[in-house]
Amino acid sequence: LYMDETQGKEIPHTRKWLELAKNVRNKMVKLRIADPAVREWMTEQLNVVEQMRHLLTYPYIAERYKNGDLKILGWYYIIETGEVYDYQSDIRRFIKIQ
């Protein structure tokens, strides 16, 4: 997420993938969160939401989503604990799946 403008020329696909998270990076820089664990947690979750938004930039996805034919789910998985959190867009929060 923090690749500078001069890096990544030799890995264009990775660079493009990281560019998709640029808005998340910018938001996190502005928040200036000191605790690395909290910063990581928030960055990862914001990125899930950002990528959900990216999906809606594709007309065929946006149309199906708008018509109710497609749902877009944003899940956040914690490998160490096996916990899965589902993004609830109506309350703009991740809720642990029980």
C-alpha positions in Angstrom: 0.0 0.0 0.0 2.9 2.3 0.6 4.8 1.8 -2.7 6.1 5.2 -3.9 5.8 6.4 -7.4 9.3 5.2 -8.5 8.8 1.6 -7.4 7.0 -1.2 -9.2 8.1 -0.6 -12.8 9.3 -4.2 -13.1 6.1 -5.6 -11.6 3.3 -3.8 -13.4 0.5 -6.1 -12.4 1.3 -5.7 -8.7 1.6 -2.0 -9.2 -1.9 -1.8 -10.7 -3.2 -3.9 -7.9 -1.7 -1.5 -5.3 -3.1 1.5 -7.2 -6.6 0.1 -6.6 -6.0 0.7 -2.9 -4.6 4.2 -3.3 -7.8 5.8 -1.8 -7.3 3.6 1.3 -3.7 4.7 1.6 -4.6 8.3 1.4 -7.4 8.0 4.1 -5.0 6.1 6.4 -2.2 8.8 5.9 -4.7 11.5 7.0 -5.8 9.5 10.1 -2.2 9.3 11.4 -2.9 6.3 13.6 0.1 5.6 15.8 -0.6 2.1 16.9 0.6 -0.3 14.1 -1.9 -3.0 14.9 -4.9 -0.6 14.8 -3.5 0.9 11.6 -3.2 -2.5 10.0 -6.7 -3.6 11.1 -8.3 -0.4 9.7 -6.3 -0.5 6.5 -7.3 -4.0 5.7 -11.0 -3.3 6.4 -11.1 -0.1 4.5 -9.5 -1.9 1.6 -12.3 -4.5 1.6 -14.9 -1.7 1.3 -12.9 0.1 -1.4 -12.7 -3.0 -3.5 -16.4 -3.5 -3.1 -16.8 0.0 -4.6 -14.4 -0.9 -7.4 -16.6 -3.8 -8.4 -19.5 -1.3 -8.9 -17.5 0.6 -11.5 -18.1 -2.3 -14.0 -21.4 -1.5 -15.7 -22.5 -5.2 -16.0 -21.9 -5.7 -12.3 -23.5 -2.4 -11.3 -26.6 -3.2 -13.3 -27.1 -6.6 -11.8 -26.4 -5.2 -8.3 -28.9 -2.4 -8.8 -31.5 -4.9 -10.1 -31.0 -7.1 -7.0 -29.7 -10.0 -9.1 -26.2 -9.8 -7.5 -25.0 -9.2 -4.0 -21.6 -8.0 -3.2 -20.2 -9.3 0.1 -17.2 -7.9 1.9 -15.6 -10.4 4.3 -12.7 -9.8 6.6 -10.9 -13.0 7.6 -8.5 -13.3 10.6 -6.3 -16.3 9.8 -5.0 -16.7 13.4 -8.4 -17.1 15.0 -10.6 -18.2 12.1 -13.0 -15.3 12.7 -14.8 -13.9 9.7 -16.4 -10.4 9.7 -19.1 -9.4 7.2 -19.3 -5.7 6.1 -22.8 -4.4 6.7 -23.1 -1.4 4.3 -26.3 -0.1 6.0 -24.4 0.5 9.3 -21.0 0.8 7.7 -19.3 -1.7 10.0 -17.9 -5.2 10.0 -19.9 -7.6 12.1 -18.4 -10.9 13.3 -20.2 -13.9 11.7 -21.4 -16.3 14.4 
